[in-house]
Amino acid sequence: MGISTAGQQTSARWDDLYRTGWNFRPLSGVEPHRLNLHTHRGQGQHAVDAGCGTGALARQLHAQGYTVTGIDISTVALDIAQRGRRPPRHLRYLHHDLDGGDPPCIPLGEISLVTCRLTLAHLRNAAGWVKRVRTTWLRPGGILFVLTPIVGGLAAVQWEYEGLQQSQIVEIAGQGWGKVTSYSHGSNTLYLVLRSRTDAPAVEGAGGT
Ligand SMILES: C[S@@+](CC[C@H](N)C(=O)[O-])C[C@H]1O[C@@H](n2cnc3c(N)ncnc32)[C@H](O)[C@@H]1O
């Protein structure tokens, strides 16, 4: 699937940032702990890290046994993630614009875990994308794990940490999940653990959001 003109602009912006050597908040020890409270070991299960950047979380999920697809719009970030080597078996990186529909070749309706760390607020239609993940990407009982700044404080003044509005959080949490858990992380960041219903139909269709 090609990337639209708007997508190319987004891509160029992120590429420039990664070329400066920018590193976003490194994974903290708390994050894997929170994740592990809600997931089982990943052996044989599919995980997608949406907006994977330089791949720290994707590598960690892979080390836990998941078959992982890391997706990002920045080729510079993906090059850094791959460090000039072919990724190991069961870990791959895809260049894709999450605003442009579903990525090719991910097993729709069979994904156990989707992570979206510091990326959701950058998508053009965050709630629409989340709905698509729930209805089409995740298997019944699968989890979407979001880490996002919320608007206010620091989040409001640093564009790379743009946040979601409270109203967006309410909309996302109210979309028909089986279970929603949230944790605050510092003064302006939220974890959302969204578990899809176990009685959800596997895949509701393959169009856009
Ligand atoms: C703040 S960084 C977070 C990166 C990584 N998740 C982390 O925690 O370090 C946001 C990431 O989202 C990616 N991104 C932004 N818009 C995107 C889009 N429309 N499709 C795919 N990736 C996107 C950027 O390239 C960037 O790598």
PDBQT file of the ligand as one rigid body, heavy atoms in Angstrom, charges set to zero:
ROOT
HETATM    1  C1  LIG A 301       6.675   9.671  20.109  1.00  0.00    +0.000 C 
HETATM    2  S1  LIG A 301       7.196   8.435  18.964  1.00  0.00    +0.000 S 
HETATM    3  C2  LIG A 301       7.075   6.952  19.933  1.00  0.00    +0.000 C 
HETATM    4  C3  LIG A 301       7.901   5.834  19.369  1.00  0.00    +0.000 C 
HETATM    5  C4  LIG A 301       7.910   4.531  20.204  1.00  0.00    +0.000 C 
HETATM    6  N1  LIG A 301       6.577   3.956  20.327  1.00  0.00    +0.000 N 
HETATM    7  C5  LIG A 301       8.483   4.797  21.571  1.00  0.00    +0.000 C 
HETATM    8  O1  LIG A 301       7.765   4.649  22.555  1.00  0.00    +0.000 OA
HETATM    9  O2  LIG A 301       9.668   5.163  21.646  1.00  0.00    +0.000 OA
HETATM   10  C6  LIG A 301       5.784   8.280  17.873  1.00  0.00    +0.000 C 
HETATM   11  C7  LIG A 301       6.013   7.315  16.734  1.00  0.00    +0.000 C 
HETATM   12  O3  LIG A 301       4.836   7.223  15.946  1.00  0.00    +0.000 OA
HETATM   13  C8  LIG A 301       5.198   7.176  14.587  1.00  0.00    +0.000 C 
HETATM   14  N2  LIG A 301       4.031   7.643  13.819  1.00  0.00    +0.000 N 
HETATM   15  C9  LIG A 301       3.476   8.873  13.856  1.00  0.00    +0.000 A 
HETATM   16  N3  LIG A 301       2.424   8.932  13.009  1.00  0.00    +0.000 NA
HETATM   17  C10 LIG A 301       2.326   7.696  12.442  1.00  0.00    +0.000 A 
HETATM   18  C11 LIG A 301       1.451   7.121  11.485  1.00  0.00    +0.000 A 
HETATM   19  N4  LIG A 301       0.472   7.835  10.934  1.00  0.00    +0.000 N 
HETATM   20  N5  LIG A 301       1.634   5.844  11.117  1.00  0.00    +0.000 NA
HETATM   21  C12 LIG A 301       2.649   5.096  11.658  1.00  0.00    +0.000 A 
HETATM   22  N6  LIG A 301       3.507   5.590  12.576  1.00  0.00    +0.000 NA
HETATM   23  C13 LIG A 301       3.352   6.872  12.962  1.00  0.00    +0.000 A 
HETATM   24  C14 LIG A 301       6.408   8.088  14.490  1.00  0.00    +0.000 C 
HETATM   25  O4  LIG A 301       7.203   7.854  13.367  1.00  0.00    +0.000 OA
HETATM   26  C15 LIG A 301       7.114   7.767  15.794  1.00  0.00    +0.000 C 
HETATM   27  O5  LIG A 301       8.051   6.720  15.631  1.00  0.00    +0.000 OA
ENDROOT
TORSDOF 0
